[in-house]
């Protein structure tokens, strides 16, 4: 029997590695034939005709065609109205479905990126997504409404640690803290995942995260805070606001207690 590279999700090597679209083809079909995509992280704008042009080569064909495909089918009727800008009320189950999909999408975006320090998400987190659709602890997700005028799609990711200059001397033990954020604007829908990894010596600590209030421009879908969440939020995002939204976690202040 032929053997291939090991899949990051099922940890098997009996199925060929697939070229997986980070942003799936069903999203591409919602755009005109010639799409504009902006990757803010590398300041690149490009056009893509057949897919949205962001490819990860880590999952196997079996994972791609089975559980990953099933997850896409579950969220299509939930996300398409949001992409078109249709006001929608999301119940708790819909929020959870979108959150699992957004985590999968952010994870795939992380896997497609070539970083010298490696990917943010771990092999255990990849496996847990496949086995039980588990979202890691210390992970938050938000939706907003994008109304930019220049571009059809924006993608953005940032992996970072706290700035030593912003931490008081008494909290220098937080320097081992790591964080990752992925933000997308797809037609009229803005999505954002923020995940952080606390130092081992603070694994059971309660952390206060101080950041500006963005509630007029976002709704939180994970962890779920409302059984029914109304989208869109009152404030819309143009290109300038979306850039601030994507960068907002860079200036977070962390305090352990």
C-alpha positions as CSV (number, residue, x, y, z in Angstrom):
1,X,0.0,0.0,0.0
2,X,1.3,3.4,-0.9
3,X,2.3,5.8,1.9
4,X,2.3,9.6,1.8
5,X,3.1,12.5,4.1
6,X,1.3,12.3,7.4
7,X,-1.9,14.4,7.6
8,X,-1.9,17.0,10.4
9,X,-5.5,16.1,11.3
10,X,-5.9,12.3,11.2
11,X,-2.1,11.5,11.7
12,X,-2.4,8.9,9.0
13,X,-0.3,8.5,5.8
14,X,-2.5,6.3,3.7
15,X,-4.2,9.2,1.8
16,X,-2.5,11.7,-0.5
17,X,-2.0,15.2,0.9
18,X,-4.5,17.6,-0.6
19,X,-4.2,21.2,-1.9
20,X,-6.9,22.6,0.4
21,X,-8.4,26.1,-0.2
22,X,-8.1,28.0,3.1
23,X,-11.2,30.0,2.0
24,X,-13.3,27.3,0.2
25,X,-14.5,27.3,-3.4
26,X,-18.1,27.9,-2.3
27,X,-17.0,31.4,-1.1
28,X,-15.2,32.0,-4.4
29,X,-18.4,31.3,-6.3
30,X,-20.1,34.2,-4.4
31,X,-17.7,36.6,-6.1
32,X,-17.4,37.8,-9.7
33,X,-15.1,35.9,-12.0
34,X,-12.1,38.2,-11.3
35,X,-11.8,38.8,-7.5
36,X,-9.6,41.2,-5.6
37,X,-7.9,39.9,-2.4
38,X,-5.9,41.9,0.0
39,X,-3.4,40.3,2.4
40,X,-2.8,43.1,4.8
41,X,-0.1,41.1,6.7
42,X,2.3,41.2,3.7
43,X,0.8,44.3,2.0
44,X,-0.2,42.4,-1.1
45,X,-3.2,42.8,-3.4
46,X,-3.9,40.2,-6.1
47,X,-6.6,38.8,-8.3
48,X,-7.7,35.2,-8.4
49,X,-10.0,33.6,-11.0
50,X,-10.7,30.0,-10.1
51,X,-10.3,30.0,-6.3
52,X,-9.5,32.6,-3.6
53,X,-5.9,31.7,-4.0
54,X,-4.9,30.8,-0.5
55,X,-3.8,27.1,-0.3
56,X,-2.6,24.9,2.5
57,X,-1.0,21.5,1.8
58,X,-1.3,19.8,5.2
59,X,-4.6,17.9,5.3
60,X,-5.0,14.6,3.4
61,X,-7.7,14.1,0.7
62,X,-9.8,11.9,3.0
63,X,-10.0,14.6,5.7
64,X,-10.6,17.2,3.0
65,X,-13.4,15.2,1.4
66,X,-15.1,13.9,4.6
67,X,-15.3,15.9,7.9
68,X,-13.9,19.2,6.5
69,X,-16.4,19.1,3.6
70,X,-19.2,18.3,6.0
71,X,-18.3,21.3,8.1
72,X,-18.4,23.5,5.1
73,X,-21.9,22.3,4.1
74,X,-23.2,23.0,7.6
75,X,-22.1,26.7,7.6
76,X,-23.0,27.6,4.0
77,X,-26.7,28.5,4.8
78,X,-25.5,30.4,7.9
79,X,-22.7,32.5,6.3
80,X,-24.1,33.3,2.9
81,X,-26.8,35.7,4.2
82,X,-24.2,37.4,6.3
83,X,-21.8,37.8,3.4
84,X,-24.7,39.4,1.4
85,X,-25.4,41.8,4.3
86,X,-28.8,40.3,5.2
87,X,-29.8,41.1,8.9
88,X,-29.8,37.8,10.8
89,X,-30.4,36.5,14.3
90,X,-28.0,33.7,15.2
91,X,-29.1,31.2,17.8
92,X,-26.5,29.5,20.0
93,X,-26.2,26.5,17.7
94,X,-25.6,28.7,14.7
95,X,-22.9,30.7,16.6
96,X,-21.2,27.4,17.6
97,X,-21.2,26.1,14.0
98,X,-19.7,29.4,12.7
99,X,-17.1,29.4,15.5
100,X,-16.0,25.9,14.7
101,X,-15.7,26.8,11.0
102,X,-13.9,30.0,11.8
103,X,-11.4,28.1,14.0
104,X,-10.9,25.6,11.2
105,X,-10.3,28.4,8.7
106,X,-7.9,30.3,11.0
107,X,-6.0,27.1,11.7
108,X,-5.7,26.4,8.0
109,X,-4.6,30.0,7.4
110,X,-2.0,29.5,10.1
111,X,-0.8,26.2,8.4
112,X,-0.4,27.9,5.0
113,X,1.9,30.6,6.4
114,X,5.7,30.0,6.3
115,X,7.1,31.4,9.5
116,X,10.6,30.9,10.8
117,X,9.1,30.2,14.3
118,X,6.6,27.7,13.0
119,X,2.8,27.7,13.2
120,X,0.8,28.9,16.2
121,X,-1.7,26.1,16.6
122,X,-0.4,22.8,17.8
123,X,-0.6,19.2,16.5
124,X,-2.9,18.4,19.4
125,X,-5.3,21.2,18.5
126,X,-5.4,20.0,14.9
127,X,-6.2,16.5,16.0
128,X,-8.9,17.7,18.5
129,X,-10.6,19.6,15.8
130,X,-10.9,16.5,13.6
131,X,-11.9,14.1,16.4
132,X,-14.3,16.2,18.4
133,X,-14.6,19.6,16.8
134,X,-13.0,21.1,19.9
135,X,-12.1,24.8,20.0
136,X,-9.0,25.5,22.2
137,X,-9.4,27.2,25.6
138,X,-8.5,30.9,25.6
139,X,-10.0,31.5,22.1
140,X,-12.5,34.3,21.3
141,X,-14.4,35.0,18.0
142,X,-16.3,38.0,16.7
143,X,-18.4,39.0,13.7
144,X,-18.9,42.5,12.3
145,X,-20.3,44.1,9.1
146,X,-17.7,45.2,6.5
147,X,-18.7,48.0,4.1
148,X,-15.3,48.9,2.5
149,X,-15.4,50.4,-0.9
150,X,-12.1,49.4,-2.5
151,X,-11.7,45.6,-2.2
152,X,-13.8,42.5,-2.2
153,X,-11.8,40.5,0.3
154,X,-9.2,41.1,3.0
155,X,-7.2,38.6,4.9
156,X,-5.0,39.3,7.9
157,X,-3.1,37.3,10.6
158,X,-0.7,38.3,13.4
159,X,1.2,36.1,15.8
160,X,2.8,38.1,18.7
161,X,3.8,38.4,22.3
162,X,3.3,41.3,24.7
163,X,5.5,44.3,24.4
164,X,8.0,44.4,27.3
165,X,7.7,48.1,27.4
166,X,4.0,47.9,28.2
167,X,4.2,45.5,31.1
168,X,4.9,46.7,34.6
169,X,7.8,45.1,36.4
170,X,5.5,43.1,38.6
171,X,4.0,41.4,35.5
172,X,7.2,40.5,33.6
173,X,6.2,36.8,34.0
174,X,3.7,37.5,31.3
175,X,6.4,37.8,28.6
176,X,6.0,34.1,27.8
177,X,2.4,34.7,26.8
178,X,1.8,34.1,23.0
179,X,-1.2,35.2,20.9
180,X,-2.6,34.8,17.4
181,X,-5.3,36.7,15.6
182,X,-6.8,36.1,12.2
183,X,-9.2,38.5,10.6
184,X,-11.2,38.2,7.3
185,X,-13.5,40.5,5.4
186,X,-15.6,38.5,2.9
187,X,-18.1,40.7,1.1
188,X,-20.1,42.3,3.9
189,X,-19.0,39.9,6.7
190,X,-16.0,40.6,9.0
191,X,-14.8,37.7,11.0
192,X,-12.1,37.6,13.7
193,X,-10.5,34.9,15.8
194,X,-8.2,35.9,18.8
195,X,-6.4,33.0,20.6
196,X,-3.8,33.2,23.3
197,X,-1.5,30.7,25.0
198,X,-0.7,31.4,28.6
199,X,2.7,30.5,30.2
200,X,2.6,27.1,32.0
201,X,3.1,28.7,35.4
202,X,-0.1,30.7,34.8
203,X,-2.2,27.9,33.4
204,X,-4.8,28.1,36.2
205,X,-4.6,31.9,36.7
206,X,-7.4,34.3,35.8
207,X,-6.2,36.8,33.3
208,X,-7.6,40.3,32.8
209,X,-7.5,41.4,29.2
210,X,-7.8,45.2,28.8
211,X,-8.7,46.5,25.3
212,X,-10.9,49.2,23.9
213,X,-14.6,48.5,23.7
214,X,-15.6,47.4,20.2
215,X,-19.1,46.3,21.0
216,X,-20.8,48.8,18.7
217,X,-19.0,47.2,15.7
218,X,-18.9,43.5,16.6
219,X,-20.9,40.7,18.2
220,X,-19.1,37.9,20.1
221,X,-20.0,34.4,19.0
222,X,-17.4,32.5,21.0
223,X,-17.5,31.9,23.8
224,X,-21.2,32.3,23.4
225,X,-22.5,35.2,25.5
226,X,-26.1,35.5,24.1
227,X,-28.5,32.7,23.2
228,X,-29.6,34.9,20.3
229,X,-27.2,37.3,18.7
230,X,-28.4,39.9,16.2
231,X,-26.2,40.7,13.2
232,X,-25.1,43.2,12.0
233,X,-24.0,45.3,15.0
234,X,-24.9,49.0,14.9
235,X,-21.5,50.3,13.6
236,X,-20.3,49.4,10.2
237,X,-16.6,48.9,9.2
238,X,-15.1,50.7,6.3
239,X,-11.5,49.9,5.2
240,X,-9.9,52.1,7.9
241,X,-12.0,50.7,10.7
242,X,-11.4,47.1,9.6
243,X,-7.6,47.7,9.6
244,X,-7.9,49.0,13.2
245,X,-10.1,46.0,14.0
246,X,-7.5,43.6,12.7
247,X,-4.7,45.3,14.6
248,X,-6.5,45.9,17.9
249,X,-5.0,43.0,19.8
250,X,-1.5,44.3,19.1
251,X,-1.9,46.8,21.9
252,X,-3.6,44.6,24.5
253,X,-2.6,44.9,28.1
254,X,-2.4,41.7,30.2
255,X,-2.6,41.3,33.9
256,X,-2.6,38.1,35.9
257,X,-4.3,37.9,39.2
